[in-house]
Amino acid sequence: MKNLITLFKSIEAAKVIAPEIDYSKYVPLNLSVTNPELSQYKLETSQDYEIFIQKHLDKNDGKIAFGGYIETRNLYQRSTVFKNNATEERNIHIGLDLWINESATIHAALDGKIHSFQNNRALGDYGPTIILEHEVEGIKFHTLYGHLSEVSLIEKKVGKVIKKGEQIATLGMPPINGDYAPHLHFQIIIDMEEKTGDYPGVCSERTIAYYTNNCPNPNFLLKIMKKNLGVL
């Protein structure tokens, strides 16, 4: 892990959504259970979150709201993907979310190839998803792009070579994107555990140690306002 983080820190910053928007227009967003502001709003539907996030962006003169790595959230409770009678509750987010209430292009964080893709259709799931495989200085890992548009999966082929910054998709809208306010879920995954087209983006408290090791902070690659994400 240490060697991988050192590698990430040496790589030039990557923009994975709407690259024309400067990082100065990115504002932090806290959707955790510890944020008392959330209790002041009715947040039940994707539209409720769209309104809340837009107010947050307008208040802070922002275009994209970001955050969520290792954030414990309540917003997954409506979905049996994360909370059901057969499995333990998963509510700790292990990717980085980039929220923008408009159509946006999605771009590869690094050179690589298409590992897999799939439409994860369940309520609260990723919706259309693309996973890329990368190898840098002999180290292999993956990046996951979730909550995409359906058209993003058309004509995709496993193994296709992708260049850093190349557009690979467009952002999905609700309900296609799992029925969330529009956002990109971006995640680093070292070991895919033989999974294809999907990988957990939310974990339980019991499994957090494993997933923080297998899914390091995506901001090591993106380098968005590093002090705000505790990367420095």
Backbone as CSV, one residue per row, in Angstrom:
resi,resn,N_x,N_y,N_z,CA_x,CA_y,CA_z,C_x,C_y,C_z
1,MET,0.828,-1.204,0.000,0.000,0.000,0.000,0.868,1.262,0.000
2,LYS,1.914,1.275,0.853,2.752,2.457,0.955,3.350,2.820,-0.392
3,ASN,3.849,1.821,-1.139,4.436,2.077,-2.447,3.402,2.626,-3.414
4,LEU,2.158,2.125,-3.324,1.101,2.588,-4.204,0.748,4.042,-3.920
5,ILE,0.631,4.412,-2.655,0.316,5.793,-2.295,1.438,6.726,-2.739
6,THR,2.675,6.302,-2.565,3.812,7.103,-3.037,3.726,7.304,-4.542
7,LEU,3.352,6.248,-5.255,3.185,6.337,-6.705,2.095,7.330,-7.059
8,PHE,0.938,7.218,-6.393,-0.178,8.125,-6.678,0.230,9.584,-6.464
9,LYS,0.977,9.839,-5.413,1.375,11.210,-5.101,2.296,11.790,-6.167
10,SER,3.013,10.906,-6.875,3.946,11.377,-7.907,3.269,11.618,-9.254
11,ILE,2.018,11.151,-9.395,1.309,11.265,-10.668,0.611,12.619,-10.755
12,GLU,0.652,13.219,-11.920,-0.003,14.509,-12.125,-1.510,14.370,-11.909
13,ALA,-2.109,15.387,-11.314,-3.536,15.366,-10.985,-4.389,15.037,-12.207
14,ALA,-5.452,14.294,-11.957,-6.373,13.907,-13.022,-7.745,14.487,-12.749
15,LYS,-8.432,14.931,-13.792,-9.822,15.353,-13.673,-10.692,14.293,-14.332
16,VAL,-11.681,13.815,-13.605,-12.498,12.728,-14.115,-13.910,13.160,-14.488
17,ILE,-14.264,14.408,-14.202,-15.592,14.909,-14.564,-15.481,16.369,-15.014
18,ALA,-16.159,16.686,-16.103,-16.232,18.060,-16.615,-14.898,18.798,-16.462
19,PRO,-13.864,18.387,-17.194,-12.522,18.949,-16.972,-12.413,20.441,-17.221
20,GLU,-13.415,21.026,-17.870,-13.385,22.469,-18.087,-13.655,23.266,-16.816
21,ILE,-14.163,22.602,-15.785,-14.456,23.278,-14.513,-13.213,23.269,-13.639
22,ASP,-12.756,24.450,-13.249,-11.539,24.579,-12.454,-11.753,24.071,-11.029
23,TYR,-10.704,23.559,-10.426,-10.805,23.069,-9.057,-11.225,24.158,-8.068
24,SER,-11.032,25.406,-8.414,-11.455,26.489,-7.535,-12.976,26.527,-7.386
25,LYS,-13.690,25.849,-8.283,-15.148,25.793,-8.225,-15.650,24.495,-7.586
26,TYR,-14.739,23.726,-6.988,-15.103,22.537,-6.234,-15.280,22.931,-4.763
27,VAL,-16.359,22.485,-4.154,-16.594,22.795,-2.741,-16.856,21.499,-1.969
28,PRO,-16.311,21.391,-0.755,-16.531,20.175,0.043,-18.002,20.023,0.425
29,LEU,-18.444,18.775,0.500,-19.817,18.472,0.911,-19.789,17.334,1.919
30,ASN,-20.406,17.558,3.069,-20.464,16.572,4.136,-21.864,15.971,4.201
31,LEU,-21.999,14.718,3.804,-23.286,14.026,3.869,-23.288,12.964,4.967
32,SER,-22.418,13.117,5.944,-22.298,12.113,6.986,-23.351,12.298,8.070
33,VAL,-23.501,11.268,8.879,-24.465,11.312,9.992,-24.062,12.341,11.037
34,THR,-22.837,12.831,10.978,-22.359,13.810,11.965,-22.677,15.249,11.577
35,ASN,-23.247,15.457,10.391,-23.553,16.810,9.924,-24.949,17.215,10.391
36,PRO,-25.070,18.102,11.382,-26.395,18.476,11.902,-27.251,19.227,10.895
37,GLU,-26.625,19.818,9.883,-27.373,20.570,8.872,-28.355,19.688,8.116
38,LEU,-28.018,18.405,7.942,-28.863,17.502,7.173,-30.232,17.323,7.812
39,SER,-30.287,17.392,9.135,-31.552,17.189,9.841,-32.532,18.336,9.621
40,GLN,-32.051,19.445,9.075,-32.900,20.604,8.836,-33.667,20.498,7.522
41,TYR,-33.373,19.474,6.745,-33.977,19.322,5.430,-34.704,17.981,5.327
42,LYS,-35.708,17.944,4.501,-36.349,16.689,4.132,-35.514,16.078,3.002
43,LEU,-34.814,15.007,3.302,-33.925,14.366,2.331,-34.333,12.908,2.179
44,GLU,-35.296,12.678,1.310,-35.812,11.330,1.090,-35.657,10.875,-0.356
45,THR,-35.823,11.780,-1.305,-35.783,11.421,-2.723,-34.554,12.021,-3.400
46,SER,-34.274,11.553,-4.617,-33.159,12.115,-5.374,-33.362,13.605,-5.615
47,GLN,-34.614,14.022,-5.818,-34.893,15.437,-6.034,-34.610,16.251,-4.776
48,ASP,-34.919,15.694,-3.616,-34.606,16.381,-2.358,-33.109,16.663,-2.264
49,TYR,-32.307,15.660,-2.621,-30.856,15.840,-2.559,-30.361,16.808,-3.628
50,GLU,-30.950,16.784,-4.806,-30.580,17.739,-5.846,-30.770,19.163,-5.347
51,ILE,-31.904,19.435,-4.723,-32.191,20.775,-4.221,-31.199,21.157,-3.120
52,PHE,-30.964,20.223,-2.193,-30.032,20.482,-1.098,-28.627,20.771,-1.629
53,ILE,-28.162,19.949,-2.563,-26.808,20.117,-3.098,-26.686,21.403,-3.898
54,GLN,-27.727,21.748,-4.667,-27.671,22.987,-5.432,-27.616,24.208,-4.515
55,LYS,-28.360,24.178,-3.430,-28.297,25.270,-2.456,-26.896,25.388,-1.871
56,HIS,-26.280,24.242,-1.604,-24.921,24.223,-1.070,-23.931,24.812,-2.082
57,LEU,-24.091,24.434,-3.356,-23.210,24.966,-4.395,-23.406,26.470,-4.562
58,ASP,-24.652,26.904,-4.609,-24.933,28.334,-4.785,-24.379,29.148,-3.619
59,LYS,-24.563,28.646,-2.424,-24.097,29.346,-1.218,-22.588,29.517,-1.224
60,ASN,-21.882,28.546,-1.794,-20.418,28.552,-1.781,-19.800,28.904,-3.134
61,ASP,-20.637,29.413,-4.064,-20.168,29.802,-5.395,-19.403,28.655,-6.057
62,GLY,-19.980,27.447,-5.970,-19.325,26.279,-6.531,-20.065,25.697,-7.716
63,LYS,-19.397,24.824,-8.431,-19.975,24.105,-9.570,-20.056,22.601,-9.307
64,ILE,-19.114,22.087,-8.528,-19.073,20.665,-8.201,-18.858,20.516,-6.705
65,ALA,-19.678,19.702,-6.065,-19.494,19.377,-4.655,-18.801,18.024,-4.555
66,PHE,-17.837,17.901,-3.652,-17.057,16.670,-3.576,-16.909,16.205,-2.134
67,GLY,-16.654,14.912,-1.984,-16.389,14.360,-0.665,-16.954,12.972,-0.522
68,GLY,-16.928,12.472,0.700,-17.582,11.206,0.983,-16.690,10.026,1.273
69,TYR,-15.361,10.170,1.143,-14.508,9.003,1.400,-14.507,8.675,2.893
70,ILE,-14.820,7.432,3.229,-14.926,6.931,4.603,-15.925,7.787,5.382
71,GLU,-17.057,8.052,4.753,-18.111,8.847,5.366,-19.275,7.919,5.704
72,THR,-19.711,7.925,6.966,-20.871,7.130,7.387,-22.133,7.911,7.071
73,ARG,-23.040,7.305,6.284,-24.207,8.022,5.769,-25.501,7.270,6.074
74,ASN,-26.587,8.041,6.131,-27.924,7.465,6.284,-28.648,7.273,4.953
75,LEU,-28.118,7.836,3.888,-28.884,7.895,2.635,-29.076,6.541,1.962
76,TYR,-28.396,5.498,2.449,-28.518,4.177,1.830,-29.632,3.329,2.445
77,GLN,-30.249,3.815,3.495,-31.205,2.986,4.225,-32.456,2.642,3.426
78,ARG,-32.745,3.406,2.397,-33.938,3.134,1.585,-33.747,1.930,0.668
79,SER,-32.509,1.465,0.505,-32.200,0.423,-0.474,-31.846,-0.898,0.193
80,THR,-32.435,-1.990,-0.270,-32.107,-3.312,0.255,-30.730,-3.786,-0.198
81,VAL,-30.104,-3.064,-1.118,-28.726,-3.381,-1.502,-27.810,-3.212,-0.291
82,PHE,-28.145,-2.256,0.574,-27.288,-1.912,1.693,-27.855,-2.297,3.059
83,LYS,-29.170,-2.453,3.143,-29.795,-2.784,4.415,-30.947,-3.748,4.175
84,ASN,-30.774,-4.990,4.651,-31.820,-5.995,4.507,-31.710,-6.997,5.656
85,ASN,-32.614,-7.936,5.717,-32.655,-8.882,6.829,-31.613,-9.990,6.733
86,ALA,-30.989,-10.124,5.575,-30.065,-11.240,5.362,-28.603,-10.867,5.594
87,THR,-28.263,-9.580,5.484,-26.869,-9.167,5.601,-26.750,-7.985,6.549
88,GLU,-25.525,-7.728,7.023,-25.298,-6.590,7.896,-25.404,-5.286,7.105
89,GLU,-25.774,-4.232,7.796,-25.939,-2.943,7.134,-24.593,-2.405,6.645
90,ARG,-24.612,-1.884,5.434,-23.437,-1.190,4.876,-23.785,0.294,4.747
91,ASN,-23.019,1.150,5.362,-23.319,2.582,5.310,-22.081,3.476,5.301
92,ILE,-20.893,2.868,5.129,-19.657,3.653,5.085,-19.165,3.725,3.649
93,HIS,-19.105,4.918,3.120,-18.788,5.149,1.708,-17.283,5.056,1.488
94,ILE,-16.854,4.291,0.487,-15.425,4.061,0.275,-14.937,4.562,-1.079
95,GLY,-15.729,5.456,-1.702,-15.287,6.140,-2.905,-15.332,7.637,-2.670
96,LEU,-15.107,8.396,-3.722,-15.230,9.854,-3.682,-16.369,10.249,-4.610
97,ASP,-17.309,11.041,-4.111,-18.433,11.497,-4.917,-18.190,12.906,-5.439
98,LEU,-18.573,13.109,-6.690,-18.473,14.417,-7.343,-19.864,14.768,-7.849
99,TRP,-20.535,15.697,-7.155,-21.941,16.028,-7.392,-22.062,17.248,-8.279
100,ILE,-22.858,17.137,-9.340,-23.102,18.263,-10.242,-24.495,18.078,-10.845
101,ASN,-25.336,19.070,-10.703,-26.731,18.943,-11.140,-26.920,19.323,-12.604
102,GLU,-26.124,18.714,-13.456,-26.256,18.940,-14.892,-25.507,17.841,-15.629
103,SER,-25.728,17.771,-16.912,-25.020,16.789,-17.719,-23.523,17.098,-17.694
104,ALA,-22.709,16.062,-17.655,-21.262,16.271,-17.605,-20.551,15.088,-18.242
105,THR,-19.396,15.351,-18.804,-18.587,14.284,-19.389,-17.712,13.648,-18.312
106,ILE,-17.438,12.340,-18.491,-16.629,11.578,-17.549,-15.366,11.110,-18.270
107,HIS,-14.213,11.223,-17.596,-12.927,10.994,-18.251,-12.045,10.040,-17.435
108,ALA,-11.174,9.333,-18.137,-10.281,8.367,-17.498,-9.236,9.080,-16.648
109,ALA,-9.008,8.557,-15.459,-8.031,9.161,-14.553,-6.599,8.910,-15.008
110,LEU,-6.389,7.789,-15.714,-5.052,7.382,-16.137,-5.145,6.547,-17.407
111,ASP,-4.008,6.349,-18.060,-3.949,5.375,-19.144,-4.353,4.001,-18.602
112,GLY,-5.019,3.227,-19.428,-5.397,1.885,-19.000,-6.196,1.176,-20.060
113,LYS,-7.025,0.247,-19.624,-7.902,-0.477,-20.535,-9.199,-0.805,-19.807
114,ILE,-10.242,-1.085,-20.570,-11.524,-1.412,-19.957,-11.448,-2.796,-19.324
115,HIS,-11.653,-2.838,-18.047,-11.670,-4.103,-17.312,-13.035,-4.775,-17.456
116,SER,-14.106,-3.972,-17.261,-15.465,-4.503,-17.321,-16.460,-3.366,-17.239
117,PHE,-17.712,-3.664,-17.533,-18.778,-2.662,-17.445,-20.098,-3.386,-17.283
118,GLN,-21.081,-2.668,-16.693,-22.352,-3.317,-16.382,-23.353,-2.275,-15.923
119,ASN,-24.624,-2.542,-16.156,-25.680,-1.704,-15.604,-26.204,-2.381,-14.337
120,ASN,-25.866,-1.800,-13.197,-26.298,-2.319,-11.897,-27.609,-1.631,-11.535
121,ARG,-28.715,-2.278,-11.855,-30.013,-1.621,-11.952,-30.785,-1.452,-10.643
122,ALA,-30.383,-2.084,-9.568,-31.163,-2.026,-8.336,-31.243,-0.605,-7.786
123,LEU,-32.336,-0.312,-7.096,-32.484,0.978,-6.443,-31.322,1.201,-5.479
124,GLY,-30.664,2.347,-5.618,-29.553,2.665,-4.754,-28.210,2.128,-5.204
125,ASP,-28.195,1.346,-6.282,-26.942,0.795,-6.799,-26.281,1.817,-7.732
126,TYR,-25.239,1.388,-8.441,-24.476,2.288,-9.299,-25.199,2.708,-10.575
127,GLY,-26.165,1.908,-11.035,-26.630,2.108,-12.395,-25.494,1.738,-13.341
128,PRO,-25.434,2.329,-14.533,-24.349,2.030,-15.474,-22.980,2.339,-14.862
129,THR,-22.068,1.388,-15.040,-20.767,1.437,-14.361,-19.667,0.988,-15.313
130,ILE,-18.533,1.669,-15.263,-17.355,1.267,-16.043,-16.167,1.135,-15.092
131,ILE,-15.404,0.058,-15.257,-14.199,-0.160,-14.458,-13.000,-0.249,-15.401
132,LEU,-11.982,0.532,-15.110,-10.747,0.521,-15.906,-9.632,-0.176,-15.132
133,GLU,-8.753,-0.820,-15.858,-7.576,-1.476,-15.274,-6.334,-0.679,-15.660
134,HIS,-5.455,-0.469,-14.697,-4.246,0.323,-14.920,-3.015,-0.438,-14.436
135,GLU,-1.891,-0.134,-15.033,-0.609,-0.622,-14.542,0.403,0.499,-14.685
136,VAL,0.941,0.959,-13.563,1.914,2.038,-13.543,3.139,1.562,-12.767
137,GLU,4.267,1.594,-13.425,5.531,1.158,-12.812,5.403,-0.238,-12.205
138,GLY,4.703,-1.109,-12.931,4.569,-2.497,-12.519,3.505,-2.747,-11.464
139,ILE,2.797,-1.692,-11.034,1.759,-1.845,-10.019,0.390,-1.814,-10.693
140,LYS,-0.421,-2.843,-10.462,-1.744,-2.938,-11.076,-2.820,-2.499,-10.084
141,PHE,-3.807,-1.775,-10.595,-4.968,-1.371,-9.803,-6.083,-0.972,-10.757
142,HIS,-7.216,-0.562,-10.224,-8.393,-0.265,-11.038,-9.048,1.039,-10.590
143,THR,-9.798,1.652,-11.493,-10.643,2.783,-11.127,-12.069,2.491,-11.578
144,LEU,-13.023,2.818,-10.714,-14.435,2.570,-10.980,-15.166,3.891,-11.153
145,TYR,-16.055,3.946,-12.156,-16.845,5.136,-12.467,-18.317,4.720,-12.434
146,GLY,-19.037,5.152,-11.414,-20.413,4.722,-11.233,-21.418,5.847,-11.378
147,HIS,-22.685,5.480,-11.621,-23.811,6.416,-11.805,-23.715,7.133,-13.157
148,LEU,-23.462,6.353,-14.182,-23.308,6.888,-15.538,-24.629,6.820,-16.293
149,SER,-24.612,7.334,-17.518,-25.774,7.233,-18.401,-25.783,5.873,-19.087
150,GLU,-26.965,5.432,-19.531,-27.050,4.150,-20.241,-26.254,4.169,-21.534
151,VAL,-26.251,5.300,-22.219,-25.534,5.379,-23.495,-24.036,5.186,-23.299
152,SER,-23.544,5.399,-22.094,-22.115,5.253,-21.815,-21.612,3.823,-22.036
153,LEU,-22.519,2.857,-21.962,-22.113,1.458,-22.105,-22.172,0.955,-23.547
154,ILE,-22.742,1.751,-24.431,-22.875,1.337,-25.832,-21.503,1.234,-26.494
155,GLU,-21.266,0.140,-27.175,-20.051,-0.118,-27.944,-18.790,-0.208,-27.083
156,LYS,-18.948,-0.390,-25.792,-17.776,-0.614,-24.940,-17.294,-2.046,-25.134
157,LYS,-15.982,-2.254,-25.080,-15.404,-3.575,-25.244,-14.337,-3.804,-24.192
158,VAL,-14.412,-4.947,-23.525,-13.392,-5.312,-22.547,-12.032,-5.370,-23.234
159,GLY,-11.049,-4.748,-22.606,-9.700,-4.746,-23.152,-9.369,-3.539,-24.000
160,LYS,-10.358,-2.722,-24.341,-10.091,-1.546,-25.153,-9.143,-0.608,-24.419
161,VAL,-8.133,-0.134,-25.124,-7.137,0.767,-24.531,-7.733,2.165,-24.380
162,ILE,-7.508,2.758,-23.222,-8.025,4.083,-22.891,-6.856,4.973,-22.475
163,LYS,-6.869,6.212,-22.916,-5.817,7.161,-22.553,-6.282,8.082,-21.426
164,LYS,-5.343,8.527,-20.623,-5.659,9.457,-19.543,-6.346,10.694,-20.108
165,GLY,-7.454,11.087,-19.505,-8.201,12.255,-19.937,-9.202,11.989,-21.037
166,GLU,-9.185,10.787,-21.607,-10.138,10.443,-22.664,-11.551,10.353,-22.099
167,GLN,-12.520,10.882,-22.839,-13.902,10.756,-22.381,-14.339,9.308,-22.521
168,ILE,-14.853,8.749,-21.430,-15.303,7.360,-21.454,-16.806,7.239,-21.225
169,ALA,-17.459,8.332,-20.807,-18.873,8.230,-20.448,-19.468,9.621,-20.285
170,THR,-20.773,9.632,-19.991,-21.449,10.840,-19.549,-22.184,10.516,-18.251
171,LEU,-22.437,11.542,-17.479,-23.074,11.371,-16.179,-24.518,10.920,-16.344
172,GLY,-24.955,10.037,-15.459,-26.332,9.563,-15.491,-27.255,10.423,-14.645
173,MET,-28.528,10.416,-14.987,-29.551,11.152,-14.251,-30.494,10.155,-13.575
174,PRO,-31.180,10.574,-12.510,-32.143,9.666,-11.877,-33.342,9.442,-12.788
175,PRO,-33.937,8.244,-12.782,-33.626,7.113,-11.897,-32.584,6.148,-12.450
176,ILE,-32.085,6.402,-13.669,-31.137,5.481,-14.318,-29.879,5.271,-13.478
177,ASN,-29.445,6.291,-12.768,-28.178,6.245,-12.036,-28.298,5.631,-10.644
178,GLY,-29.316,4.813,-10.435,-29.560,4.246,-9.119,-30.531,5.078,-8.314
179,ASP,-31.029,6.129,-8.953,-31.980,7.077,-8.378,-31.343,7.937,-7.291
180,TYR,-30.230,8.561,-7.675,-29.551,9.543,-6.831,-29.554,10.904,-7.524
181,ALA,-29.313,11.951,-6.755,-28.970,13.223,-7.375,-27.740,12.985,-8.250
182,PRO,-27.628,13.664,-9.394,-26.539,13.373,-10.332,-25.151,13.534,-9.699
183,HIS,-24.359,12.490,-9.798,-22.989,12.555,-9.311,-22.195,11.374,-9.863
184,LEU,-20.884,11.546,-9.892,-19.970,10.461,-10.244,-19.417,9.848,-8.965
185,HIS,-19.525,8.546,-8.858,-18.831,7.810,-7.802,-17.518,7.337,-8.402
186,PHE,-16.404,7.830,-7.858,-15.073,7.466,-8.350,-14.335,6.726,-7.243
187,GLN,-13.763,5.579,-7.605,-13.161,4.722,-6.584,-11.916,4.045,-7.128
188,ILE,-10.906,3.933,-6.287,-9.716,3.146,-6.593,-9.880,1.765,-5.967
189,ILE,-9.568,0.725,-6.723,-9.671,-0.649,-6.237,-8.382,-1.382,-6.616
190,ILE,-7.705,-1.938,-5.644,-6.480,-2.682,-5.954,-6.828,-4.086,-6.446
191,ASP,-7.495,-4.854,-5.622,-7.874,-6.231,-5.955,-9.367,-6.278,-6.257
192,MET,-9.731,-6.629,-7.478,-11.145,-6.699,-7.861,-11.832,-7.962,-7.339
193,GLU,-11.075,-8.866,-6.752,-11.644,-10.090,-6.171,-12.486,-10.871,-7.192
194,GLU,-12.053,-10.841,-8.437,-12.707,-11.549,-9.540,-14.105,-10.998,-9.880
195,LYS,-14.433,-9.845,-9.356,-15.714,-9.226,-9.693,-15.592,-8.498,-11.022
196,THR,-16.700,-8.390,-11.751,-16.729,-7.655,-13.014,-17.941,-6.735,-13.053
197,GLY,-17.743,-5.534,-13.541,-18.835,-4.587,-13.713,-19.390,-4.012,-12.429
198,ASP,-18.847,-4.423,-11.310,-19.385,-4.010,-10.021,-18.339,-4.277,-8.943
199,TYR,-18.334,-3.450,-7.914,-17.502,-3.677,-6.742,-18.091,-2.837,-5.624
200,PRO,-18.114,-3.328,-4.378,-18.720,-2.549,-3.300,-18.166,-1.130,-3.201
201,GLY,-19.071,-0.167,-3.120,-18.680,1.228,-2.915,-19.055,1.714,-1.539
202,VAL,-19.701,0.826,-0.781,-20.130,1.111,0.578,-19.871,-0.148,1.397
203,CYS,-19.336,0.008,2.608,-19.013,-1.161,3.422,-19.588,-1.017,4.826
204,SER,-19.422,-2.053,5.608,-19.886,-2.050,6.995,-18.733,-1.657,7.913
205,GLU,-19.079,-1.371,9.151,-18.045,-1.044,10.136,-17.103,-2.225,10.346
206,ARG,-17.633,-3.427,10.273,-16.818,-4.621,10.494,-15.755,-4.803,9.418
207,THR,-16.055,-4.373,8.186,-15.141,-4.607,7.065,-14.339,-3.368,6.657
208,ILE,-14.446,-2.297,7.418,-13.815,-1.037,7.002,-12.290,-1.158,6.873
209,ALA,-11.655,-1.914,7.740,-10.192,-2.040,7.668,-9.763,-2.654,6.340
210,TYR,-10.475,-3.703,5.911,-10.135,-4.333,4.635,-10.325,-3.362,3.476
211,TYR,-11.470,-2.679,3.457,-11.783,-1.851,2.297,-10.959,-0.569,2.222
212,THR,-10.560,-0.019,3.348,-9.686,1.158,3.268,-8.310,0.757,2.754
213,ASN,-7.914,-0.494,2.976,-6.646,-0.978,2.438,-6.753,-1.285,0.947
214,ASN,-7.879,-1.877,0.545,-8.042,-2.250,-0.866,-8.521,-1.086,-1.727
215,CYS,-9.109,-0.075,-1.102,-9.655,1.077,-1.831,-9.137,2.372,-1.216
216,PRO,-7.897,2.744,-1.519,-7.324,3.961,-0.924,-8.050,5.218,-1.373
217,ASN,-7.811,6.304,-0.670,-8.465,7.585,-0.932,-8.287,8.005,-2.397
218,PRO,-9.389,8.162,-3.140,-9.289,8.563,-4.548,-8.642,9.931,-4.746
219,ASN,-8.628,10.729,-3.695,-8.030,12.055,-3.858,-6.512,12.012,-3.998
220,PHE,-5.901,10.860,-3.718,-4.481,10.718,-4.018,-4.239,10.884,-5.521
221,LEU,-5.218,10.502,-6.334,-5.113,10.683,-7.783,-5.651,12.034,-8.240
222,LEU,-6.792,12.439,-7.692,-7.446,13.652,-8.177,-6.802,14.921,-7.635
223,LYS,-6.348,14.869,-6.377,-5.659,16.000,-5.751,-6.535,17.262,-5.706
224,ILE,-7.783,17.088,-5.243,-8.719,18.200,-5.103,-8.568,18.794,-3.715
225,MET,-8.183,20.049,-3.624,-8.163,20.739,-2.344,-7.679,19.801,-1.253
226,LYS,-6.448,19.415,-1.340,-5.928,18.303,-0.554,-6.110,18.470,0.955
227,LYS,-5.967,19.662,1.460,-6.089,19.855,2.902,-7.506,19.515,3.385
228,ASN,-8.508,19.779,2.537,-9.888,19.510,2.936,-10.200,18.020,3.022
229,LEU,-9.412,17.214,2.349,-9.651,15.780,2.366,-8.616,15.035,3.204
230,GLY,-7.775,15.778,3.897,-6.836,15.145,4.806,-5.761,14.323,4.105
231,VAL,-5.351,14.757,2.923,-4.371,13.967,2.165,-2.947,14.400,2.484
232,LEU,-2.744,15.641,2.823,-1.377,16.099,3.044,-0.792,15.529,4.334
